[in-house]
Amino acid sequence: MKKLSIPELENAVKEMRAYMLVALHAAGSGHTGGSLSCMDLVAAAYLNVMKHDPKNPQMEDRDRFLFSAGHKAPALYTALGYSGYFDIKDLMKLRKLESPYQGHPHRLKLEGVEASTGSLGQGLSIAVGMALAGRLDKKDHRVYCLMGDGEQQEGQVWEAVMEAAHYKLDNLVAIVDINRLQIDGKVSDVMDLGELKAKYESFGWNVIEIDGHNMQQIVDAYEKAKTVKEKPTAILANTVKGKSVSFMENEAGWHGKAPNREQLDQALKEIGVELPVDDLLKIAQDYQTKMDKKVEGNLPKFSKNYWWNEQDNMKAEMRPTRKGFGECLAEVGDDPRIVCLGADISGSICIDMFHKDKKHRNDRFLSMGIAEQSGTAVAAGLAKEGKIPIFGTYAVFSAGRALDQIRTTVCYGNYNVKITGAHGGVSVGPDGATHQALEDIFQMCGLPNMNVFVPCDSIETKKASNTMILDIEGPCYIRYARESTPIVTTESTPYKFGTANVIRYRGAKENFIDAFETKLASDYKSENEDLTIVACGPEVPEAMRAAWILKEEFGIETRIINMHTLKPLDNDTLAKAGKETKIVITAEEHQKGGLGNRVAAALLEAGVAPEKFAMIGVPDRFGESGGSWELVKYFGLSAEFIAQKGKELAGK
Ligand SMILES: Cc1ncc(C[n+]2csc(CCOP(=O)(O)OP(=O)(O)O)c2C)c(N)n1
């Protein structure tokens, strides 16, 4: 590749920022702030410093650049497109279904992506492995790894820092994009890093500090790093989050937000680049139209459209389940034993509602930074001393990343720790597979002493949160979704930990919720229904809609079991349903089996073998970027698929 000169680089990076902002606008979501702050560092690497060939992405001797900060993917894709790995206009498919430009980089979807990332703090370890392999193979290529400053809070970063120095990896360069902001605010407030330069140096690294927006300094730093022997180099780049757009600069609120059209036009004006914006947006729209056709084409069809709020009657109100969690914290938070631990996702998961507008609780909100593993064990320590700690983040990180800490420290020690797993399921949407928890029910239900809650709407989430915090002594895990989902319970709907609810469709009404009757399962008498659907979480409203479809279209009567407690499981209710209804279908927004396997085992252990059994869930694959409801349809999780399966098993 031809190397760009400094002035050429300075021009190129303006265009790159412009293309990226149009793509982010077309996507309607994405990580704008951090992608803008690292753009100069990335552009210099791809367009001047690195040895690589866009026409031969797998070239053996290429330098490798990997984004440990996977959320800055728009900057990576822009650099790849601008270098010629693909037509830059294709970037307009960013974050769309089946697109190579997933919310976080996936190496199996796009040539030039060296590693699939999105779970912070893992990239430098991968880079250490790649650099070690390069040395073993006696290659002279170099490995570059981009990280955020908030990301430095992950303990794994420092394990890798130690390894790189131990092995004297002078073919490795870490670049830290120091924009001083993360999601919850200033890095220094969330979890202060102290003297980063001194830290890297004391671990045995060569450190170069630069202005991360000065192209000459950036190129010089990369070149200097090439000359350093026997030590890895860290380039500590001082940057501005949201760089180049006045209203985005230094604003934490622009971390994960895309510009609207007016903001985009203003941004392009400030950057000083003219692009054929409407033509570019048309590429995005045309692609989306193609995907819409594909997804709608696969949706089972009935005599009318039963989709949410598509009819004159059966209207449902939508609300995210996590709001119920936040409301509970706001209500019970004056209990001095309660302590909430933040993991830099506080607003998004509503754990901030514990102390928002309640200053007197500030000392009981403890920010742990981006450090899920330590945060979990800190919670255990607090519990040991009589506190009721509540630790929350996205389920992929709370349940998944800290699994061993939860297993050995929390559960084996049987501490009274409450863990929340937000963003369960594919309906997380455009952030994609890395952020869609599809395994956490397996992980948490497999642990002795753990209690597992999967409530179905925001009202039930509030009740479940209350129960887990105040009524249960011992480890608890609560899972909730990101998207607004239908409210299908009321304050007076029964809720008893460990006992399921039975829901029956009684005929269409003006409001969806009024068309159903809900009873505590232990109070329910069989009505000799044709089939049972056992569901949890946001699949409960889908199961209810399926019952509506099955009755209206085929006269099939359905018993819906809202299995809001997965551990302990309500075995009696399952055995009764298996005996009384002959067909059992499970429905979960999770890898097939989290709920389904448990239900099947409970039935068989009770000596009940339903005549027919089926599971609705994600079929042993990772999620995707896409719209929330688009993904629910794409993965076959919506009511239409449940109803189709019910019809098939009932032989109608
Ligand atoms: C293990 C893990 N925990 C949490 C997140 C969610 N998350 C995405 S970006 C981010 C903040 C990152 O801050 P920083 O490293 O400073 O990046 P920048 O501000 O430059 O975007 C967090 C907490 C994640 N992706 N991975």
The ligand as an SDF file (V2000), in Angstrom:
LIG
                    3D

 26 27  0  0  0  0  0  0  0  0999 V2000
  -16.2730   -6.7480   29.9540 C   0  0  0  0  0  0  0  0  0  0  0  0
  -17.1200   -5.6120   29.5370 C   0  0  0  0  0  0  0  0  0  0  0  0
  -17.7750   -4.9020   30.4710 N   0  0  0  0  0  0  0  0  0  0  0  0
  -18.5780   -3.8860   30.1020 C   0  0  0  0  0  0  0  0  0  0  0  0
  -18.7250   -3.5500   28.7810 C   0  0  0  0  0  0  0  0  0  0  0  0
  -19.6490   -2.4530   28.3590 C   0  0  0  0  0  0  0  0  0  0  0  0
  -18.8980   -1.2670   27.8980 N   0  0  0  0  0  0  0  0  0  0  0  0
  -18.7240   -1.0130   26.6020 C   0  0  0  0  0  0  0  0  0  0  0  0
  -17.8080    0.3430   26.3180 S   0  0  0  0  0  0  0  0  0  0  0  0
  -17.6300    0.6310   27.9670 C   0  0  0  0  0  0  0  0  0  0  0  0
  -16.8550    1.8180   28.4420 C   0  0  0  0  0  0  0  0  0  0  0  0
  -15.4890    1.8090   27.8940 C   0  0  0  0  0  0  0  0  0  0  0  0
  -14.7880    2.9390   28.2880 O   0  0  0  0  0  0  0  0  0  0  0  0
  -13.3850    3.2490   27.6260 P   0  0  0  0  0  0  0  0  0  0  0  0
  -12.5260    2.0520   27.6630 O   0  0  0  0  0  0  0  0  0  0  0  0
  -12.8480    4.4680   28.2770 O   0  0  0  0  0  0  0  0  0  0  0  0
  -13.7510    3.4880   26.1090 O   0  0  0  0  0  0  0  0  0  0  0  0
  -14.1630    4.8550   25.3740 P   0  0  0  0  0  0  0  0  0  0  0  0
  -14.5720    5.8390   26.4040 O   0  0  0  0  0  0  0  0  0  0  0  0
  -12.9630    5.3010   24.6430 O   0  0  0  0  0  0  0  0  0  0  0  0
  -15.2620    4.4900   24.4410 O   0  0  0  0  0  0  0  0  0  0  0  0
  -18.2980   -0.3490   28.7080 C   0  0  0  0  0  0  0  0  0  0  0  0
  -18.3560   -0.4010   30.1710 C   0  0  0  0  0  0  0  0  0  0  0  0
  -18.0300   -4.3330   27.8330 C   0  0  0  0  0  0  0  0  0  0  0  0
  -18.1470   -4.1050   26.5300 N   0  0  0  0  0  0  0  0  0  0  0  0
  -17.2240   -5.3240   28.2390 N   0  0  0  0  0  0  0  0  0  0  0  0
  1  2  1  0
  2  3  1  0
  2 26  2  0
  3  4  2  0
  4  5  1  0
  5  6  1  0
  5 24  2  0
  6  7  1  0
  7  8  2  0
  7 22  1  0
  8  9  1  0
  9 10  1  0
 10 11  1  0
 10 22  2  0
 11 12  1  0
 12 13  1  0
 13 14  1  0
 14 15  2  0
 14 16  1  0
 14 17  1  0
 17 18  1  0
 18 19  2  0
 18 20  1  0
 18 21  1  0
 22 23  1  0
 24 25  1  0
 24 26  1  0
M  CHG  1   7   1
M  END
$$$$
